[in-house]
């Protein structure tokens, strides 16, 4: 049997509740409330589709509150089962009948409930299982069974306590101590908050994510879900939205043979804010106390200790032109240094998603102020080559700045910087003739060995000159407007071992 669609499930559930609770609500005011409630439930069960069953243990009417309490409730459709140890409904009423306009009917009227509580709620199928110790819904409106269930569903406030979701086929499990949802419905900007969130993935290596608190505000979730289920990309909508998280920790296996989970990444606090009007947006992102552990393989070249830093970014986005202008991106890492970046990005086509276009870049301005990372990288590279660090730097200098090289060329400027990274920030401008993929920036790591790739990126560098800067090989005559070149030292070109560094030089 095929898996029922979300629309089929929602329609069957709404039909059962509308018939059992809505019809019952109109006759509970007569003096045989419990008897009539059971009759209404039996009538609802008789009118369900052939592959849908509804059972309950005990049904108790509550005429004064226009509600009811059912125990051991089970709704089953095909291989989908929804059950609750107890279900309480308060203030159940049917809205006006769209078809006749005369009186409400279960088939053509929306059902409104002031309050719904389900205890020990379970939703299961071969694809996975959802459980919640308690679900509470306030201001719930279920559309008529013949209407679009997602478009017409409205919820003022909802809570889940001790909820979990398991997807064994994907080897994924998620859980939350508490989830809150406010103002859900088409055209309404919802607010979601989560506490004690966890997620675990078992393949290919185990990963476990924990988040103490997370908040999302200002997103029309109902319209986003409707777009996704219809196969459409959710387009940016005017308004403001924000996201905040605290206490994020990612742990995982480093090798499949070791079951122990090691810390990989953590974020103390994170915040993102976006304001959109007429397809133009401003976005701000900040991450505090970002920590990375060197068990991540790509970090092992940079450090043997935990990395700790912060990130701040500001951008202006034009969704119509598919352009993002990053006005500020500051990455400050303790004992590494600080990267400052500004630039222009594009997606190459009109961007329909609310995410900023960042696939390609057309211009970048960057600066790097070192706080110990560059000497560490040079020392590690020298050890890997079996060389003295000073000799390794001299070798790089000869490669980057051969005799006759332009004094303001990228290779010469980089050689200047590697000789004395403590002198000040290294600044760079990338102005390619055509937009390039952001992923192509990884090619720049080969610049010390292939200076010619600077032309592809339209790269220009400017290195500072400090008291400890070392001389470089012969270059072209200095540009009178340039003041950052070192004096010539022919001894650097000699095939013998490089001379000892001057007294007081930093290694």
Secondary structure, 3 states (H helix, E strand, C coil): CCCCCHHHHHHHHHHHHHHHHHHHHHHCCCCCHHHHHHHHHHHHHHCCCCCEEEECCCEEEEHHHCEEEEEEEEEEECCEEEEEEEEEEEEEEECCCCCCCCCCCCCCCCEEEEEEEEEEEEEEECCEEEEEEEEEEEEEEECCCCCCHHHHCEEEEEEEEEEEEEECCCCEEEEEEEEEEEEECCCCCEEEEEEEEEEEECCCCCEEEEEEEEEEEEECHHHHHHHHHCCCCCCCCCEEEEEEEEEEEEEECCCCCCCCCEEEEEEEEEEEEEEEECCEEEEEEEEEEEEECCCCHHHCCCCCCCEEEEEEEEEEEECCCCEEEEEEEEEEECCCEEEEEEEEEECCCCCCCCCCCCCEEEEEEEEEEECCHHHHHHHHHHHHHCCCHHHHHHHHHHHHCCCCECCCCHHHHHHHHHHCHHHCCEEEEECCCCCEEHHHHHHHHHCCCCHHHHHHHCEEEECCCCCCCCCECCECCCCCCCCCCCCECHHHHCCCCCCCCCCCCCC
